[in-house]
Amino acid sequence: MKQLRIVRDATLPFVGLAIVGVSWWLATDVVAAPGSFASRFAPGPAFRALGELVASGALWPHVLASAQRVALGLLISAALGIPLGVAIGSIRWVSRMLGPVIQVLRMVSPLAWMPLALLVFGAGTRSVVFLLVMASTWPILLSTVDGVARLDPRWTQVGRSLGASRWELVRYVVWPGVRPRVLAGLRLAVGVAWIVLVPAEMLGVDSGLGYAILDARDRLDYGELMAMLLVIAVCGIVLDGMARSLFREPRRRARRLARPAAEMAVVEQRSRP
C-alpha cells in the first residue's frame, strides 16, 4: 500500500502536465480551424522551433543573460534586505522610522518603476536589475523582520549575561534563529524575480528570454514565441528546484545552531531563585 502511494505521488505531477498538454493540443489543433490564427500556437510548431533553437545554439545566450540578471538582482536584494530586516526587527526606532516607508514602497508594482528606471538608468541591463531589486527585496526583508520578531528574547539575555558583544549576538544568536525565515524569503524572492524578469527584459535589451519573446512576436514567428514560453516555464521550475535544494540543509543546520541558545536560556531561567 505504501509503495502504491509513493508511485501515485510521483506520477500525479506528470498527469497534471499531461492534462495541460492535451488541452493545449485540443485547443489549437483539434478545435481550431486549419490555417486559423489559433493554430499557429499549436504544440507542433512550438516543439519544432524549440528543437531548432537548441540545435543552433541560439537559445543559450538568452538563458545565460537572464540567469545573470536574476543572480545579480537577488544578490543586491539580499545585501539590502537582510541587514535592513535585522535592524528593523531588533531596533525599535529604526522600525518606527522605516516601517511606513517600506509599506508604501512595497505596495507599488515593480513594473510601475519602468519609466523611472528608463529615465535614471537608461535602456539596458541596469534598468532590468533595478526592477528585479524592487521586486525581490521585499520578500527577503519582511521574512527577516518576521524571523527577528519570533526570536525568544531569553536567547539574547543569555548572550548578554555571558558578555557577548552586539556583533557576537547577531552572529551566534540572532542569525541562527532568523536563518530559516531568511532562506524562505530568498526562495520566495527567486520566484518573484523570475516572474518580473520577462517584462523587465523588454526595456531595450538585446538578449534574454523576455527580449527573445518580443523578437519572435515582431517577426510573427508564433512557434518560436510558444517555444520561448516553454523555456521560461522549464527554467523557472529548475530555478525553484535549485533554490529548494540549496536552502533545505542550511535550514536544518539553523535549527541545530539555534537549539543550544534556547537550551541555555531555559537553564538560565530555571537557575534563577
N, C-alpha and C positions, 0 to 999 in steps of 0.2 A: 504493500500500500504506500509506503514511504517512497519507494522508487517511482511509482506511478505519479505521485505528487511532484517529485523532482522533475520528471520528464515533462509533465504538464506545465510547470512553472517555467521550464526552459523553452518550451515551444510556443507559449502564448504570445510573446513579443513578435515572433515571426508570423504568427497568424494575423495579428493586427496589421503588420506591414503588408502582408498578402492581401488583406481586405482593401487597404488603401490603393495598392497597385491595381487590383482588379477593378475597383471603382474608377480609377483614372483611365484605364483601358476602355471600359464600357462607355464612359462619358465622351471620349474623344475619338474612338474607333468604331463603336457599335451604334450608339445613339446619334452621334453627329453625322451629318450627311457627307458623303465623299467629296473632297475638294472644298469643304466649308472652312471658315476661319478657325473653328474649334479643332478641326482635325490636324491643324498644324502643330498643336501642342500634344500630340499623341506620344505614347512611350517609344514607339519605333524610331522616329526621327531623333528623339532625345537621346536614346542609348547609342545610336549611330554617331551622333555628334560628340557624345562623351568619349566613345572609343577613339575617334579621330583626335580629340584634344589630348587624350592621354598618350596616344601613339606618336603624335607630332612633338610632344613636349611643351605645347603652348599653355597647358594648364598650370604647370608647376610654378612659374614665376608669379602668377596671380595668387596662388595659395601661399607662397612664401612671403609675398608682400603683405598680405592680410594678416598672417601669423605674426610677423614682426611688429606691425602696428598694434595689434591686440596685446602682445607681450609688453611693449613699451608703455601703452596706456595703463595696463594693470600694475606695472612696476611703479609708475608715478602715483597711481591711486593708492597703492599700499603705503608708499613713502609718506603720503599726505594723511591718509585715513587712519592708520594705526596709531601714530603718535598723538594726533589730534583727538582720536577717540579715547585714548588713555587719559589725556589731560582733561577732557570734558567729563569723563566718568569719575575722576578722582579729585578734581579741584572745583569746588563749588562756584567760585566767582567766574571761572572760565566757562562753566556750564551755563550760568545765568547770562553771561555776555554773548556767547556764541550760539546758544540754543535757538533763539528766534531766527538768527541769520541762516542757520543750517536748515531749519524748517521751511523757510521761504525759498532758498536755493534748490532744495531737493524736489520741491513741487513743480519746478519748471522742467518741461520736457527737454531732454538733451538735444533733440533736433531743433528746438526753438533757438538754440545758441548758434545755429548755422550762419545767419547774417553777421553776427558779431565775430565769429571765427574767421569768416572771409575778410572782414574789414581789418582785423588785427593781425592775423597770420597769413592772409592770402590763400589762394587755392593751392592745395598740396597736402603733403603728409602731416605737417604741423597742425593744420585745421582738423584733420581726421583724428589725430591723437588727442587734441583738446576736447573734442566731442566725446571720445571714449573715456577720458578722465572725468568729464562732467557726468557721465552715466554710471561709471563703476566705483567712484569714490564713496558714494553714499551707502551702499550695502556694507562696505568694509568698515566705514566709520561708525555706523549705527550698531553693527554687530559688536564692535569693540566696546562701545559705550555700554551696551547691554551686558557684555561679559564682565566689565568692571563693576557695574551695578549689582551683579549677582555674587560677587566675591564675599565670602564670610569676613566681616570686619575683625574677627579674632585672629585671622591669619596675620594681618598687618600689625596687630597689637603684640603678638608673639615676636614678630620680627623686630619691632622697635624695642621690646624688652630685652632682646638679645644684642642690642646695639647696632642693628643693621642701618646702613645709610639709605638715603632715598633711592639711589641707583640700585643698591642691593635688594631693596624691597621690590622695585619694579622687575628686576631680573629674576629673582628667585621665588617671589611670592605672587606678584600681580601677573606677570607674563604666563607662567604655567597655568594659572587659573583662568585667564581670558583666552588662551590659545585655541581651545575648541570653538569658541564663538568667532574668533578672528578667521579661522580656517573655513568655517561655514560661510562667513561673509565673503571670503575670497572666491569660494566656489560659486556663490550666487553672482558675484561680480563678473566672473568669466562668462556666464550665460548672458548677462545684460550687455556686456561689451560686444559679444558676438552678434547679438540682435541689432545693436546700433551701428555696427561696422558697415553693413551693406549700404544703407542710405548715406552714411558719412563718406563713403568712398565715391560718392557721386559729386564731390566737391572739387572737380578739376584735376584729379589724379589720373595718371596714365597706366596704373596697374592695380591689381587687387580684384577680389571677386565681385564687389559692387560695380567697379568700372567695367568688368567683363560682361555683366548683365546689361548695363547701359549700352555698351558697344554692340552686343548682339541684338538689342532692340533697334538701334539705329540702322543696322544692316538688314533688318527684317529677317534675321535668322532665328526663327522661333524654336527650332530644335536645339540649337546651342543655348538659347535662353533657358529652356527647361533643363538642359544638362547642367548648367551652372547652378540652378536651384537645387538639383540633386547633390552637387558637390558641396554647396553651403550646408545642406542638411547633414550630410555624412561627416563633414569636418566638425560641425557643431557637436554631433554625437561623440566623435573621437575626443574632442577637446573636453567635453564634460566627463567622459570616462577617465581621461588622464588626470583631471582635477580630483575626481573621486578617489582614484588610487593613490595619488600623491598626498592627499590630505587625511587619508584614513589612519595610517600608522602614527603620524605625529599627534593625532587626536588622542589615541590611546596613551601615548607617551606623556601627553599633557596631564591626563588624569593620574598617571603614576607619579609624576613630579608634584602634582598638587596634593596628593594624599598625605605625604609626611607633614606638610604645613598644617593640614586640617587636624591630624592626629596630635601635633604639638599644641595646637590651640585647645583641643579638648583636655589634654593633660594639664595645661596651664590653668584652665578654668576649674578643673576638679581639685587642683592642688591649693586653691585659694581657701583661706579659713572661712 
